[in-house]
Amino acid sequence: MGRRSYDRQFKMAAVKLVLEDNMSVAEVAKELSIHYNSLYRWIGEYEEYEESAFPGHGSTLYNSQYEIKKLKRENEDLRAELELLKKFRAFLKKKNV
């Protein structure tokens, strides 16, 4: 038997049962036939990312990879701007002499 996967709606419903309906983690885990550690992890992810938790197929790994890609792109843009400012500064020094 392979590893089971759950979609975003299932995870959100399970988390909200604990957080909004004040059910215990043990109750929800038993009712939904999931391991309580999984539910604790989902609650932690929900508390960190709120409504944007479990993107794609329900994995926060996808969200983290997207964030890293976005930050790398921003880093490249900032480096390009810095190089342009360095060149502009050198141009101004020559002009003022």
PyMOL commands that set and color helices and strands:
alter all, ss='L'
color gray80, all
select helices_A, chain A and resi 8-19+25-32+36-52+60-96
alter helices_A, ss='H'
color red, helices_A
deselect
rebuild
show_as cartoon
